[in-house]
Amino acid sequence: MTSAPPWADEETIREELFSVERLEQHAESLASAQSVSSRPERGRPLARRVHDNDEALLAAYRVIAAAIADKRPITPAAEWLIDNFHLAEDQIREIRTDLPESYYRQLPKLAEGPFAGYPRIFEIAWAFVAHTDSRFEAEMLRRFVMAYQRARPLTIGELWALAITVRVVLVENLRRVAETIVGSQAARDAADSLADLLLSVEGRSQGTAASALRPYADQPLMRSFVVQLAQRLRDEDPATTPALSWLDERLSEQGTNADEIVREEHRRQGAANVTVRNIVTSMRLISELDWAEFFESVSLVDEELRIGCDFVAMEFATRDRYRRAVEELARGSAHSEIDVARAAIVTAKRAEADQQVGSVGSDQRRRDPGYYLIGPGRRAFEAELGFRAPLKIGWCVRTQRWGFQVISRQSRSPPGCFLHRHCSWSAGMSALDGLFWRWRFWGSLLPLMPRSCW
């Protein structure tokens, strides 16, 4: 039996506020509790929810804008939303650009719980946002992620996806607060309409008041509605305004009173204002952060490579090629990414030891893990790992054997990876085109040849 998805509950994403130390403890507990599916490609899509959030936020923006145009009062949280709506739109565009379906499919998915079928990194981002009240701090997130990885390492793809999933959760939370704002606005408008009728000359009569209050007799009264109605009627005489007695009776049935409702509504509005402000500020900070630098500060693969070679002195593009090779080799073998990085380092150290005793040649490149990740030693290293190329990668390898180069000449990477950023698609297509016409030419000669030559 699968649990309800995380958006079955529309409450604001806000749990107990944790200190950094308590966040680290929670991260370790979360890592121990999560169960990852063996079939990551069979997950639930996030794109549909992102689209729904976009529509809901736009609808909320229009409602608030209409209230401003009509000179109706709005809450401070609504002001924050209307003034910074463009930031939410920017975040949604970033999500759609940076989380394509092919990338999303590769992210490890959870096997059980409310986040079953969704990426593991998504629940991690959700927990961080919930226990910080949507307040983003890079160092706090770094410590949270590192604490999680003390119990269970995250993949390179997951660490790169962290920025996007935090954005997804912030947009989700903004949508929830926005819908609360709109619901409260509608309740206040309804209370104003009712108060206008009750305070009119016709509304002073017992029959008119009873008729006006009848639609609210059998439904719970929203806090925003009660506060607005109580404020409008507070200076009236209960003897001439029966609605005051009616309101007190209804609140008593709900186990509360007008003063308590007013205090709770003010507390809720204050909390909503803080959450929206945190979301807006966090969206700005996320857009300004150097995520490549953040990634390298939390990547355990980077940590291994820094120990095993002169990884830090390399350019970012070179370091990224090392990481992509590690990802690819781990996906095509039974080894984790950290194990692949360690194996490359061990192989390089072994080659260095062999060179010192003179049992192998003096090629200095063999002493670097890159020789086995992206260099001439790749094929032997693949065999050592038991690597089996996925279908698309395998097709690339086979096509190169037919006479065309897939990887650009500037790259020393071994052939065969559609995911490699240095793939030369145009070269591949040109070569395919040449093979096609070669096949057409020889095919046209077949009918002219003796059958014995076939």
The 8 nearest C-alpha neighbors of each residue, nearest first, counted from 0:
[[1, 2, 111, 3, 112, 115, 113, 110],
 [2, 0, 3, 111, 112, 115, 113, 4],
 [3, 1, 113, 112, 4, 0, 115, 111],
 [2, 4, 113, 7, 5, 1, 6, 112],
 [5, 3, 113, 6, 7, 114, 2, 115],
 [4, 6, 7, 113, 114, 3, 8, 9],
 [7, 5, 8, 4, 9, 3, 171, 10],
 [6, 8, 5, 4, 3, 9, 10, 113],
 [9, 7, 6, 10, 5, 4, 11, 3],
 [10, 8, 6, 175, 7, 11, 12, 5],
 [11, 9, 8, 12, 175, 176, 13, 179],
 [10, 12, 175, 13, 172, 176, 9, 173],
 [13, 11, 129, 172, 10, 14, 128, 132],
 [12, 14, 129, 132, 11, 130, 15, 128],
 [15, 13, 129, 130, 16, 12, 132, 131],
 [14, 16, 130, 17, 13, 129, 131, 132],
 [15, 17, 130, 131, 14, 132, 18, 129],
 [18, 16, 21, 130, 22, 15, 131, 19],
 [17, 19, 21, 20, 22, 16, 131, 23],
 [20, 18, 22, 21, 23, 139, 17, 142],
 [21, 19, 23, 22, 18, 24, 17, 25],
 [20, 22, 24, 18, 23, 19, 17, 25],
 [23, 21, 19, 25, 20, 24, 17, 18],
 [22, 24, 26, 143, 20, 146, 21, 25],
 [25, 23, 21, 27, 22, 26, 28, 20],
 [24, 26, 22, 28, 23, 27, 29, 21],
 [27, 25, 147, 23, 29, 24, 28, 146],
 [26, 28, 147, 30, 24, 29, 25, 146],
 [29, 27, 25, 31, 26, 30, 32, 24],
 [28, 30, 26, 32, 27, 31, 25, 33],
 [31, 29, 27, 28, 32, 33, 147, 151],
 [30, 32, 28, 29, 33, 27, 150, 151],
 [31, 33, 29, 30, 28, 34, 27, 112],
 [34, 32, 30, 31, 29, 35, 109, 119],
 [33, 35, 110, 109, 111, 32, 36, 31],
 [36, 34, 109, 110, 108, 33, 37, 107],
 [37, 35, 110, 109, 38, 108, 39, 34],
 [36, 38, 39, 35, 110, 107, 108, 109],
 [39, 37, 36, 40, 41, 108, 107, 42],
 [40, 38, 107, 108, 41, 105, 36, 37],
 [39, 41, 104, 38, 42, 105, 106, 108],
 [42, 40, 39, 38, 43, 116, 104, 108],
 [43, 41, 116, 40, 117, 39, 108, 44],
 [42, 44, 116, 117, 45, 41, 115, 118],
 [45, 43, 46, 42, 47, 117, 48, 116],
 [46, 44, 48, 47, 49, 43, 117, 167],
 [47, 45, 49, 48, 44, 50, 95, 100],
 [46, 48, 50, 49, 45, 51, 44, 52],
 [47, 49, 51, 50, 45, 46, 52, 44],
 [48, 50, 46, 52, 47, 51, 53, 45],
 [49, 51, 53, 47, 48, 52, 46, 54],
 [52, 50, 48, 54, 53, 49, 55, 47],
 [53, 51, 55, 49, 50, 54, 174, 56],
 [52, 54, 50, 56, 51, 55, 57, 49],
 [53, 55, 51, 57, 52, 56, 58, 50],
 [56, 54, 52, 58, 57, 53, 51, 59],
 [57, 55, 59, 53, 58, 54, 174, 52],
 [56, 58, 60, 54, 59, 55, 53, 61],
 [57, 59, 55, 61, 56, 60, 54, 62],
 [60, 58, 56, 62, 61, 57, 177, 55],
 [61, 59, 57, 63, 58, 62, 64, 56],
 [60, 62, 64, 58, 59, 63, 65, 57],
 [63, 61, 59, 65, 64, 60, 66, 58],
 [62, 64, 66, 60, 65, 61, 59, 67],
 [65, 63, 61, 67, 66, 62, 60, 68],
 [64, 66, 68, 62, 63, 67, 61, 69],
 [67, 65, 63, 69, 71, 64, 68, 70],
 [68, 66, 70, 64, 69, 65, 71, 63],
 [67, 69, 65, 70, 66, 64, 71, 63],
 [70, 68, 66, 67, 71, 65, 64, 72],
 [71, 69, 67, 68, 66, 72, 65, 73],
 [70, 72, 66, 69, 67, 73, 68, 65],
 [73, 71, 70, 74, 67, 66, 184, 69],
 [74, 72, 77, 71, 75, 78, 66, 184],
 [73, 75, 77, 76, 78, 72, 268, 180],
 [76, 74, 78, 77, 272, 79, 73, 268],
 [77, 75, 272, 79, 78, 74, 271, 275],
 [78, 76, 80, 74, 75, 79, 73, 81],
 [79, 77, 75, 81, 76, 80, 82, 74],
 [80, 78, 76, 82, 77, 81, 83, 75],
 [81, 79, 77, 83, 78, 82, 84, 76],
 [80, 82, 78, 84, 83, 79, 60, 77],
 [83, 81, 79, 80, 84, 78, 85, 77],
 [84, 82, 80, 85, 86, 81, 79, 279],
 [83, 85, 87, 86, 81, 80, 82, 88],
 [84, 86, 88, 83, 87, 89, 82, 81],
 [87, 85, 89, 84, 88, 83, 90, 282],
 [86, 88, 90, 84, 89, 85, 91, 170],
 [87, 89, 85, 91, 86, 90, 92, 84],
 [90, 88, 86, 92, 87, 91, 85, 93],
 [91, 89, 93, 87, 92, 88, 94, 86],
 [90, 92, 94, 88, 93, 89, 87, 95],
 [91, 93, 89, 95, 90, 94, 96, 88],
 [94, 92, 90, 96, 91, 95, 97, 89],
 [95, 93, 91, 97, 92, 96, 98, 163],
 [94, 96, 92, 93, 98, 97, 91, 99],
 [95, 97, 93, 94, 98, 92, 99, 91],
 [98, 96, 94, 95, 93, 99, 163, 160],
 [97, 99, 94, 95, 96, 103, 102, 100],
 [100, 98, 102, 101, 97, 103, 96, 95],
 [99, 101, 103, 102, 104, 98, 44, 46],
 [102, 100, 104, 103, 99, 105, 98, 40],
 [101, 103, 100, 99, 104, 105, 98, 106],
 [102, 104, 100, 105, 101, 106, 98, 99],
 [105, 103, 40, 101, 102, 106, 100, 39],
 [104, 106, 103, 102, 40, 39, 107, 101],
 [105, 107, 103, 104, 118, 39, 157, 108],
 [108, 106, 39, 118, 119, 105, 35, 109],
 [109, 107, 118, 39, 117, 119, 116, 36],
 [108, 110, 35, 115, 36, 116, 119, 34],
 [109, 111, 36, 115, 35, 34, 116, 108],
 [112, 110, 115, 109, 34, 114, 113, 1],
 [111, 113, 115, 114, 2, 1, 110, 109],
 [114, 112, 2, 4, 3, 115, 5, 111],
 [113, 115, 112, 117, 4, 116, 5, 109],
 [116, 114, 111, 109, 110, 112, 117, 113],
 [117, 115, 42, 43, 108, 109, 114, 110],
 [116, 118, 108, 114, 115, 43, 42, 109],
 [119, 117, 108, 121, 120, 107, 106, 109],
 [118, 120, 108, 121, 109, 122, 107, 117],
 [119, 121, 123, 118, 122, 157, 124, 161],
 [122, 120, 124, 118, 119, 123, 164, 125],
 [123, 121, 125, 124, 120, 119, 126, 114],
 [122, 124, 120, 126, 121, 125, 127, 119],
 [123, 125, 127, 121, 165, 122, 126, 164],
 [124, 126, 122, 128, 123, 127, 168, 129],
 [127, 125, 129, 123, 124, 128, 122, 130],
 [126, 128, 124, 125, 130, 129, 131, 123],
 [127, 129, 133, 125, 131, 126, 130, 132],
 [130, 128, 13, 126, 12, 14, 132, 127],
 [129, 131, 16, 14, 127, 17, 128, 15],
 [132, 130, 133, 128, 134, 16, 129, 127],
 [133, 131, 13, 129, 134, 130, 128, 274],
 [134, 132, 128, 131, 278, 277, 135, 274],
 [135, 133, 277, 131, 132, 281, 278, 136],
 [136, 134, 281, 133, 137, 284, 140, 131],
 [135, 137, 139, 138, 140, 134, 281, 284],
 [136, 138, 140, 139, 141, 135, 293, 288],
 [139, 137, 141, 140, 136, 142, 143, 135],
 [138, 140, 142, 136, 141, 137, 143, 19],
 [139, 141, 143, 137, 138, 142, 144, 136],
 [142, 140, 138, 144, 143, 139, 137, 145],
 [141, 143, 145, 139, 140, 144, 146, 138],
 [142, 144, 140, 23, 146, 141, 145, 26],
 [145, 143, 147, 141, 146, 142, 140, 148],
 [144, 146, 148, 142, 147, 143, 141, 297],
 [147, 145, 143, 23, 149, 144, 148, 27],
 [148, 146, 26, 27, 144, 145, 149, 30],
 [149, 147, 152, 151, 145, 150, 146, 144],
 [148, 150, 146, 147, 151, 145, 152, 27],
 [149, 151, 148, 147, 27, 30, 31, 152],
 [150, 152, 148, 149, 30, 147, 153, 31],
 [153, 151, 148, 154, 150, 149, 299, 147],
 [152, 154, 157, 148, 151, 158, 155, 298],
 [155, 153, 157, 156, 158, 152, 336, 326],
 [154, 156, 158, 157, 159, 153, 298, 326],
 [157, 155, 159, 154, 158, 160, 106, 105],
 [158, 156, 160, 154, 159, 155, 120, 153],
 [157, 159, 161, 155, 160, 156, 294, 154],
 [158, 160, 156, 157, 161, 155, 294, 162],
 [161, 159, 157, 163, 158, 162, 156, 164],
 [160, 162, 164, 158, 163, 159, 165, 157],
 [163, 161, 165, 160, 164, 166, 159, 285],
 [164, 162, 166, 160, 161, 165, 94, 167],
 [163, 165, 167, 161, 166, 121, 162, 124],
 [164, 166, 124, 168, 162, 167, 163, 161],
 [165, 167, 163, 169, 164, 168, 170, 162],
 [166, 168, 164, 170, 165, 169, 171, 163],
 [169, 167, 171, 165, 170, 166, 125, 172],
 [170, 168, 172, 166, 171, 167, 173, 278],
 [169, 171, 173, 167, 172, 168, 166, 174],
 [172, 170, 168, 174, 169, 173, 167, 52],
 [171, 173, 169, 175, 174, 170, 12, 11],
 [174, 172, 170, 176, 175, 171, 177, 169],
 [173, 175, 177, 171, 172, 176, 56, 52],
 [176, 174, 172, 178, 177, 173, 11, 9],
 [175, 177, 179, 173, 178, 174, 11, 180],
 [178, 176, 174, 180, 179, 175, 173, 59],
 [177, 179, 181, 175, 180, 176, 182, 174],
 [180, 178, 176, 182, 177, 181, 183, 175],
 [181, 179, 177, 183, 178, 182, 184, 176],
 [180, 182, 184, 178, 183, 179, 185, 177],
 [181, 183, 179, 185, 184, 180, 178, 186],
 [184, 182, 186, 180, 185, 181, 223, 179],
 [183, 185, 181, 187, 182, 186, 180, 188],
 [184, 186, 188, 182, 183, 187, 181, 189],
 [185, 187, 224, 183, 189, 188, 184, 223],
 [188, 186, 190, 224, 184, 189, 185, 227],
 [187, 189, 185, 191, 186, 190, 184, 192],
 [188, 190, 186, 192, 187, 191, 185, 193],
 [191, 189, 187, 193, 228, 224, 188, 192],
 [192, 190, 194, 188, 193, 189, 195, 187],
 [193, 191, 189, 195, 190, 194, 188, 196],
 [192, 194, 190, 196, 191, 195, 197, 189],
 [195, 193, 197, 191, 196, 192, 198, 190],
 [196, 194, 192, 198, 193, 197, 191, 199],
 [195, 197, 193, 199, 194, 202, 198, 192],
 [198, 196, 202, 194, 199, 195, 208, 193],
 [199, 197, 195, 196, 202, 194, 203, 200],
 [198, 200, 202, 196, 201, 197, 195, 203],
 [199, 201, 202, 203, 198, 204, 197, 196],
 [200, 202, 199, 203, 204, 207, 196, 197],
 [203, 201, 197, 199, 207, 208, 204, 200],
 [202, 204, 201, 200, 197, 240, 198, 205],
 [203, 205, 202, 207, 206, 201, 208, 200],
 [204, 206, 208, 207, 209, 203, 241, 202],
 [207, 205, 209, 208, 204, 210, 202, 203],
 [206, 208, 210, 202, 209, 204, 205, 211],
 [209, 207, 211, 205, 202, 210, 206, 197],
 [208, 210, 212, 206, 211, 207, 213, 205],
 [209, 211, 207, 213, 208, 212, 206, 214],
 [210, 212, 208, 209, 213, 207, 214, 193],
 [213, 211, 209, 210, 215, 214, 208, 216],
 [212, 214, 216, 210, 215, 211, 209, 217],
 [215, 213, 216, 212, 211, 217, 210, 218],
 [216, 214, 213, 212, 218, 217, 220, 219],
 [215, 217, 213, 214, 218, 212, 249, 219],
 [216, 218, 215, 219, 214, 213, 220, 249],
 [217, 219, 215, 216, 220, 214, 221, 249],
 [220, 218, 221, 217, 253, 215, 216, 249],
 [219, 221, 218, 222, 225, 224, 215, 250],
 [222, 220, 224, 223, 225, 219, 186, 183],
 [221, 223, 225, 224, 226, 264, 260, 220],
 [224, 222, 226, 183, 221, 225, 187, 186],
 [223, 225, 186, 187, 221, 190, 227, 222],
 [226, 224, 222, 228, 223, 227, 229, 221],
 [227, 225, 229, 223, 228, 261, 224, 230],
 [226, 228, 230, 224, 229, 225, 187, 190],
 [229, 227, 231, 190, 225, 230, 226, 224],
 [230, 228, 226, 232, 231, 227, 233, 225],
 [231, 229, 227, 233, 228, 232, 226, 234],
 [230, 232, 228, 229, 233, 227, 194, 191],
 [231, 233, 229, 235, 230, 234, 228, 243],
 [232, 234, 230, 235, 229, 231, 243, 236],
 [235, 233, 232, 236, 231, 230, 237, 229],
 [234, 236, 232, 233, 237, 240, 239, 243],
 [235, 237, 238, 239, 240, 234, 233, 243],
 [238, 236, 240, 239, 243, 241, 235, 244],
 [237, 239, 236, 240, 241, 235, 244, 243],
 [238, 240, 237, 236, 241, 203, 235, 204],
 [239, 241, 237, 242, 238, 236, 243, 235],
 [242, 240, 243, 244, 237, 239, 245, 238],
 [241, 243, 245, 240, 244, 246, 208, 197],
 [244, 242, 246, 245, 241, 237, 240, 247],
 [245, 243, 247, 246, 242, 241, 248, 237],
 [244, 246, 242, 248, 243, 247, 249, 241],
 [247, 245, 243, 249, 244, 248, 242, 250],
 [246, 248, 244, 250, 245, 249, 251, 243],
 [249, 247, 251, 245, 246, 250, 244, 252],
 [250, 248, 252, 246, 251, 247, 245, 253],
 [249, 251, 253, 247, 256, 252, 255, 248],
 [250, 252, 254, 248, 253, 249, 255, 256],
 [251, 253, 249, 250, 254, 248, 255, 247],
 [254, 252, 250, 251, 255, 249, 219, 256],
 [255, 253, 251, 252, 250, 256, 249, 248],
 [254, 256, 250, 251, 253, 259, 260, 257],
 [257, 255, 250, 259, 258, 251, 260, 247],
 [256, 258, 260, 259, 261, 250, 255, 247],
 [259, 257, 261, 260, 256, 262, 255, 263],
 [258, 260, 262, 261, 256, 257, 263, 255],
 [259, 261, 257, 263, 258, 262, 264, 222],
 [260, 262, 264, 258, 259, 263, 226, 257],
 [263, 261, 259, 265, 260, 264, 266, 258],
 [264, 262, 266, 260, 265, 261, 267, 259],
 [265, 263, 267, 261, 266, 262, 260, 268],
 [264, 266, 268, 262, 267, 263, 269, 261],
 [267, 265, 263, 269, 264, 268, 270, 262],
 [268, 266, 264, 270, 269, 265, 263, 271],
 [269, 267, 271, 265, 270, 266, 264, 272],
 [268, 270, 272, 266, 267, 271, 265, 273],
 [271, 269, 267, 273, 272, 268, 274, 266],
 [272, 270, 268, 274, 273, 269, 76, 275],
 [271, 273, 76, 269, 275, 270, 274, 75],
 [274, 272, 276, 270, 271, 275, 277, 269],
 [275, 273, 277, 271, 276, 272, 278, 132],
 [276, 274, 278, 272, 277, 273, 271, 76],
 [275, 277, 273, 279, 274, 278, 272, 280],
 [278, 276, 134, 274, 280, 275, 279, 133],
 [279, 277, 275, 281, 133, 276, 280, 282],
 [278, 280, 282, 276, 281, 277, 275, 283],
 [281, 279, 277, 283, 282, 278, 276, 284],
 [282, 280, 135, 284, 278, 283, 279, 277],
 [283, 281, 279, 285, 280, 284, 278, 286],
 [282, 284, 280, 286, 281, 285, 287, 279],
 [285, 283, 281, 287, 286, 282, 288, 280],
 [286, 284, 282, 288, 287, 283, 281, 162],
 [285, 287, 283, 284, 288, 282, 289, 90],
 [288, 286, 284, 285, 283, 289, 290, 282],
 [287, 289, 285, 290, 286, 284, 137, 293],
 [290, 288, 292, 291, 293, 287, 286, 285],
 [289, 291, 293, 292, 288, 294, 162, 159],
 [292, 290, 294, 293, 289, 295, 159, 296],
 [291, 293, 295, 290, 294, 289, 296, 288],
 [294, 292, 290, 296, 291, 295, 289, 297],
 [295, 293, 291, 296, 292, 297, 290, 298],
 [294, 296, 298, 292, 293, 297, 301, 291],
 [295, 297, 293, 294, 298, 292, 141, 301],
 [298, 296, 294, 295, 145, 299, 141, 293],
 [299, 297, 301, 295, 300, 294, 296, 302],
 [298, 300, 302, 301, 297, 303, 337, 152],
 [301, 299, 303, 302, 298, 337, 304, 340],
 [302, 300, 304, 298, 299, 303, 305, 295],
 [301, 303, 299, 305, 300, 304, 298, 306],
 [304, 302, 300, 306, 301, 305, 307, 299],
 [305, 303, 307, 301, 306, 302, 308, 310],
 [306, 304, 310, 302, 303, 307, 308, 301],
 [305, 307, 303, 304, 308, 302, 309, 310],
 [306, 308, 304, 344, 305, 303, 309, 368],
 [309, 307, 310, 305, 304, 306, 367, 368],
 [308, 310, 311, 312, 305, 313, 307, 306],
 [309, 311, 305, 308, 312, 313, 304, 318],
 [310, 312, 313, 309, 305, 314, 318, 308],
 [313, 311, 310, 309, 314, 315, 318, 305],
 [314, 312, 311, 310, 317, 318, 315, 309],
 [315, 313, 317, 316, 318, 312, 311, 319],
 [314, 316, 318, 317, 319, 313, 320, 311],
 [315, 317, 319, 314, 318, 320, 313, 321],
 [318, 316, 320, 319, 314, 315, 313, 321],
 [319, 317, 315, 321, 320, 316, 314, 313],
 [318, 320, 322, 316, 317, 321, 315, 323],
 [321, 319, 317, 323, 322, 318, 324, 316],
 [320, 322, 318, 324, 319, 323, 325, 372],
 [323, 321, 319, 325, 324, 320, 326, 318],
 [322, 324, 326, 320, 325, 321, 319, 327],
 [325, 323, 327, 321, 322, 326, 372, 328],
 [324, 326, 322, 328, 323, 327, 336, 329],
 [327, 325, 323, 329, 324, 328, 336, 330],
 [326, 328, 324, 330, 329, 325, 323, 331],
 [327, 329, 331, 325, 330, 326, 324, 332],
 [328, 330, 336, 332, 326, 334, 331, 335],
 [331, 329, 327, 328, 332, 326, 333, 334],
 [332, 330, 387, 386, 328, 329, 388, 327],
 [333, 331, 386, 329, 334, 330, 385, 328],
 [332, 334, 329, 335, 331, 385, 330, 384],
 [335, 333, 329, 332, 338, 339, 336, 384],
 [334, 336, 338, 337, 329, 339, 333, 330],
 [337, 335, 339, 329, 338, 325, 326, 340],
 [336, 338, 340, 300, 339, 335, 341, 299],
 [339, 337, 341, 335, 336, 340, 334, 342],
 [338, 340, 342, 336, 337, 341, 325, 343],
 [341, 339, 337, 343, 342, 338, 336, 344],
 [340, 342, 338, 344, 339, 343, 345, 337],
 [341, 343, 339, 345, 344, 340, 338, 346],
 [344, 342, 368, 346, 340, 341, 345, 347],
 [343, 345, 341, 347, 368, 342, 346, 307],
 [346, 344, 342, 348, 347, 343, 349, 341],
 [345, 347, 349, 343, 344, 348, 342, 350],
 [348, 346, 366, 344, 350, 349, 368, 345],
 [349, 347, 351, 345, 350, 346, 344, 366],
 [348, 350, 346, 352, 351, 347, 345, 353],
 [349, 351, 353, 347, 348, 352, 366, 365],
 [350, 352, 348, 354, 366, 349, 353, 347],
 [353, 351, 349, 355, 354, 350, 348, 356],
 [354, 352, 350, 358, 356, 355, 351, 359],
 [355, 353, 357, 351, 359, 356, 352, 358],
 [354, 356, 352, 357, 353, 351, 358, 359],
 [357, 355, 353, 354, 358, 352, 359, 351],
 [358, 356, 354, 355, 359, 353, 360, 361],
 [357, 359, 353, 356, 354, 360, 355, 352],
 [360, 358, 354, 357, 353, 361, 350, 356],
 [361, 359, 362, 354, 358, 357, 353, 363],
 [360, 362, 363, 354, 359, 357, 365, 355],
 [361, 363, 364, 360, 365, 366, 354, 359],
 [364, 362, 365, 366, 361, 367, 351, 360],
 [365, 363, 366, 362, 367, 370, 369, 368],
 [364, 366, 363, 367, 370, 347, 362, 350],
 [367, 365, 347, 351, 364, 363, 350, 348],
 [366, 368, 369, 347, 365, 364, 370, 308],
 [369, 367, 343, 344, 370, 347, 371, 372],
 [370, 368, 372, 371, 367, 373, 374, 321],
 [369, 371, 374, 368, 376, 365, 372, 367],
 [370, 372, 376, 377, 369, 368, 374, 380],
 [373, 371, 369, 377, 324, 370, 374, 368],
 [374, 372, 412, 369, 371, 370, 413, 377],
 [373, 375, 370, 376, 412, 371, 411, 377],
 [376, 374, 377, 370, 371, 413, 373, 378],
 [377, 375, 371, 370, 374, 379, 378, 380],
 [376, 378, 371, 380, 372, 375, 379, 374],
 [377, 379, 381, 380, 376, 382, 375, 413],
 [380, 378, 382, 381, 377, 376, 383, 371],
 [379, 381, 383, 377, 382, 378, 371, 376],
 [382, 380, 386, 378, 384, 383, 379, 377],
 [383, 381, 385, 379, 380, 384, 386, 378],
 [382, 384, 380, 381, 385, 379, 386, 378],
 [385, 383, 381, 386, 382, 380, 332, 334],
 [384, 386, 382, 383, 332, 381, 387, 333],
 [387, 385, 332, 381, 331, 384, 382, 388],
 [388, 386, 331, 332, 389, 385, 381, 393],
 [387, 389, 393, 331, 392, 386, 390, 391],
 [390, 388, 392, 391, 393, 331, 387, 330],
 [389, 391, 393, 392, 394, 388, 395, 387],
 [392, 390, 394, 393, 389, 395, 417, 416],
 [393, 391, 416, 415, 395, 394, 389, 390],
 [392, 394, 390, 396, 388, 395, 391, 389],
 [395, 393, 397, 391, 392, 396, 398, 390],
 [396, 394, 415, 392, 398, 393, 397, 416],
 [397, 395, 415, 393, 399, 394, 398, 414],
 [396, 398, 394, 400, 395, 399, 393, 401],
 [399, 397, 401, 395, 400, 396, 394, 403],
 [400, 398, 403, 401, 402, 396, 397, 404],
 [399, 401, 397, 398, 402, 396, 403, 404],
 [402, 400, 398, 399, 403, 397, 434, 430],
 [401, 403, 399, 400, 404, 398, 430, 434],
 [404, 402, 399, 430, 401, 427, 405, 398],
 [403, 405, 399, 406, 427, 426, 402, 407],
 [406, 404, 423, 427, 422, 414, 407, 403],
 [407, 405, 422, 423, 404, 414, 421, 408],
 [406, 408, 409, 410, 423, 421, 422, 405],
 [409, 407, 410, 406, 411, 404, 405, 423],
 [408, 410, 407, 411, 406, 421, 412, 422],
 [411, 409, 408, 412, 407, 406, 421, 413],
 [410, 412, 374, 373, 413, 409, 408, 375],
 [413, 411, 373, 410, 374, 414, 406, 372],
 [412, 414, 373, 374, 411, 415, 377, 375],
 [415, 413, 396, 406, 412, 405, 416, 395],
 [414, 416, 395, 396, 392, 393, 413, 405],
 [417, 415, 392, 418, 419, 395, 414, 422],
 [416, 418, 419, 392, 422, 391, 415, 395],
 [419, 417, 416, 420, 422, 392, 421, 323],
 [420, 418, 416, 421, 417, 422, 323, 406],
 [419, 421, 422, 418, 417, 423, 320, 416],
 [422, 420, 419, 406, 407, 423, 410, 409],
 [423, 421, 406, 420, 419, 405, 424, 407],
 [422, 424, 426, 405, 425, 407, 406, 421],
 [423, 425, 427, 426, 422, 428, 405, 429],
 [424, 426, 428, 427, 423, 429, 430, 405],
 [427, 425, 429, 424, 423, 428, 430, 405],
 [428, 426, 424, 430, 425, 429, 405, 431],
 [427, 429, 431, 425, 430, 426, 432, 424],
 [430, 428, 432, 426, 431, 427, 425, 433],
 [429, 431, 433, 427, 432, 428, 403, 426],
 [432, 430, 428, 434, 433, 429, 435, 427],
 [431, 433, 429, 435, 430, 434, 428, 436],
 [434, 432, 430, 431, 435, 436, 437, 429],
 [435, 433, 437, 431, 432, 436, 438, 430],
 [434, 436, 432, 438, 433, 437, 431, 439],
 [437, 435, 439, 438, 433, 434, 440, 432],
 [436, 438, 434, 440, 435, 439, 433, 441],
 [437, 439, 435, 436, 441, 440, 442, 434],
 [440, 438, 436, 442, 437, 441, 443, 435],
 [441, 439, 437, 443, 442, 438, 436, 444],
 [442, 440, 444, 443, 438, 439, 437, 445],
 [441, 443, 439, 445, 444, 440, 438, 446],
 [442, 444, 440, 441, 445, 439, 446, 447],
 [445, 443, 441, 442, 447, 446, 448, 440],
 [444, 446, 448, 442, 447, 443, 441, 453],
 [447, 445, 448, 444, 443, 449, 442, 450],
 [448, 446, 445, 444, 449, 443, 450, 442],
 [447, 449, 445, 446, 450, 444, 452, 453],
 [450, 448, 451, 452, 447, 453, 446, 445],
 [449, 451, 452, 453, 448, 446, 445, 447],
 [450, 452, 449, 453, 448, 445, 447, 446],
 [453, 451, 450, 449, 448, 445, 447, 446],
 [452, 450, 451, 449, 448, 445, 446, 447]]
